[in-house]
């Protein structure tokens, strides 16, 4: 995970997970609409997943 991805996940979480698939984008976007912090946390968790 690069520093640019971390910064992008802080400012606009859906754009940070755009290459992880449609499901990840939708989940992060919905959480981001509910509140900024849940969207950022979800994006960081998805980006930190070692399986992908």
Backbone torsions as a table, in degrees:
resi	resn	phi	psi	omega
1	UNK	NA	121.9	-177.0
2	UNK	-88.3	165.4	-179.8
3	UNK	-65.7	-30.2	179.2
4	UNK	-68.3	-37.1	177.0
5	UNK	-66.9	-38.6	178.8
6	UNK	-64.7	-46.1	178.8
7	UNK	-63.8	-40.0	178.4
8	UNK	-66.4	-36.7	178.4
9	UNK	-70.5	-22.8	176.9
10	UNK	-79.2	-41.3	-176.3
11	UNK	-86.0	-38.9	179.7
12	UNK	-148.7	85.9	-174.1
13	UNK	-55.9	-39.6	-179.9
14	UNK	-61.5	-32.2	178.6
15	UNK	-72.2	-26.1	-179.1
16	UNK	-72.0	-28.8	-177.3
17	UNK	-106.4	22.1	-174.4
18	UNK	-64.6	-27.4	-179.7
19	UNK	-91.5	3.9	-178.5
20	UNK	-93.4	-2.4	177.3
21	UNK	114.8	163.3	-175.2
22	UNK	-66.1	-38.1	-179.3
23	UNK	-63.3	-41.0	178.9
24	UNK	-66.0	-39.8	179.8
25	UNK	-64.3	-43.8	-178.7
26	UNK	-65.1	-44.6	-179.8
27	UNK	-61.8	-47.8	-179.0
28	UNK	-65.4	-39.2	-180.0
29	UNK	-64.3	-44.1	178.9
30	UNK	-65.1	-41.2	176.6
31	UNK	-66.3	-35.3	178.8
32	UNK	-66.7	-35.3	176.2
33	UNK	-68.9	-33.2	178.3
34	UNK	-70.2	-31.6	179.9
35	UNK	177.2	151.4	-175.6
36	UNK	-66.5	-43.2	-175.3
37	UNK	-64.3	-46.1	178.1
38	UNK	-61.2	-35.1	177.6
39	UNK	-66.6	-41.0	178.4
40	UNK	-66.6	-43.9	179.7
41	UNK	-62.6	-44.7	179.6
42	UNK	-62.8	-42.4	179.1
43	UNK	-63.2	-42.8	179.6
44	UNK	-66.5	-37.4	177.7
45	UNK	-66.1	-44.0	179.8
46	UNK	-65.5	-40.5	179.2
47	UNK	-70.0	-26.8	-177.4
48	UNK	-89.4	0.9	-179.6
49	UNK	-68.1	117.2	-176.3
50	UNK	-75.2	-12.8	-177.4
51	UNK	-74.1	-19.8	-178.7
52	UNK	-105.9	NA	NA
